[in-house]
Amino acid sequence: MMLCPGGNNRVAFLTILRKEVTRFSRIWLQTVVPSIISTSMYFIIFGALIGQRIGPINDQPYIYYITPGLIIMAIINNAYANVSASFFSAKFQRNVEEILVAPLSPLTILLGYVAGGVVRGISIGIIVALVAACFAPIAVHSWGLTLLIGTMTAVLFSLAGLINGIVATDFDDISIVPTFFLLPLIYLGGVFYSITMLPEFWQHVSRLNPILYMINAFRHGILGVSDIDTRLAILVMAGTIVFLAAIAQYMLVHGTRIKS
Amino acid sequence: MTDSALSIRGLHKVYKSGRHALNGIDLEVPDREFFALLGPNGAGKSTAIGIITSLINKSSGQVQVYGHDLDDSPAMVKSLIGMVPQEFNFSQFETGLNIVLNQAGYYGVPRRQALRKAQQCLEILSLWERRHEQARYLSGGMKRRLMIARALVHEPRILVLDEPTAGVDVEFRRGTWEFLLDMNRNGLTVLLTTHYLEEAENLCKRLAIINDGKIIEDADLKTLIGKLRTQGFILDTRESVRQLPDLPGCRLYTIDDTTIGLELIGNQELNTIFAELSRHNVHITSMRNRTNRLEELFMDLLETHS
């Protein structure tokens, strides 16, 4: 009787991760293809066509300059969307009950979903980077920094997506944040321009945008140029990750918006 | 090891709306028992089940499963229970096999072992042939069987079923009863909630009746049936009956020429009634219950406690 008394969190973590990867792989037309198409469009229009008429920024050709921002944008969108949609669907279809009745810890649930978001974010990031290489064959400045920032960004937005999925009560709630908050913050976070091009006041305002730090730190990793101090960016991201993880863990432990 | 599979003490649940769903229930389910929790809609059955299976937070009280406290050892309590909810709660886009395998994984069963166990569960519930089909393509009965397979894959010691045969056809209901009785004979403790009184009477040795968040009766089936104030029967007679005798301890009434109704009061024995009827030239050829006995008791109890 009883195959695994008290459960086994390592097996449970791998099960959630496997389920998440299977889920987004199965619906690759919705998850993988849109990022490839939209990024290709950005490269063609802003990089190859308009970009040729724009001079270099920070001594980098414009198409090179926007590449790190476009990769990080894909990582942010996919990590966030994967976890928020998956967790909310599990709540909506009530199959979140499958994990609530099982002996896995709240931390395992958190790590499983975040790992799923990271795998999707990084996978799409790599695909976008390969597409980018067709337009802008860049020699990466620092692989270590690039991977660190890419992974931290995916973790951060997976956590944010998880919190969104937990608090969401209908499908509108999981589309409001990406549409009204994430997209403007990404565009105003310096994907297509350097904040040094802005008046001083708007430079200060831009520094309040956390995505600015990720984009610039990632750009530093790939191109070796940045508008901000990379150490400060890593510190801001690490602090945000700890903060979001604490909120998500609290919600899972107390069953916020999951249990009555 | 304790002889009690489930022990509940002073369980309260007050929802955020202020509604008191459970008002301090006590319940004891012995090991290897087939136990039913009966009650009308909104009585608190599903809330009680939700708390036992960690889907709902309790307000106060104690829940122990095989001696393990839900507050102190939630993981141990969870691994002892298999849950079959009332409504389908799996991803409709997953295959049956993946649903069962994932559940085994959540319970910590390693993949290879989970595959063997999933095959076993799906085979005994006649789903193995359709294991690669997405759940949405299965029939209603198959989906319910899939939820039972999923609940059994980690080999729980107690199976909790919330209205397992609500809205299903007779064939499926009978098949499920057979399966559950078989599992119970093999040592599995079964706790089910139902408002099908026939289901409780056919399956359970012991049952509790819940109403307005309180347990109003908790006894074995025979004791409960013994509490019936009256029992109703329908008797078929060999010849037409023109006039019915007036007998002590019962009330007789005519339904048609060859059918009479009998209402037995208190502990009056049927043999005595039949002997008296025979003495008055009323010969009985067959007999059946007028209504479900448990239903009569259930209505009596609800009336008494409302």
Interface residues (C-beta under 8 A of the other chain):
Chain A: M1 M2 L3 C4 P5 G6 G7 N8 N9 V11 A12 L14 T15 I16 R18 K19 T22 R26 S89 A90 Q93 R94 N95 E97 E98 I99 L100 V101 A102 P103 L104 S105 H254 G255 K259 S260
Chain B: Y15 K16 G50 T53 S54 L55 I56 N57 S73 P74 A75 M76 K78 S79 L80 I81 M83 P85 E87 F88 N89 F90 S91 Q92 F93 N98 N102 Q103 A104 G105 Y106 Y107 G108 V109 P110 R111 Q113 K117 R150 H154 E155 P156 R157 G187
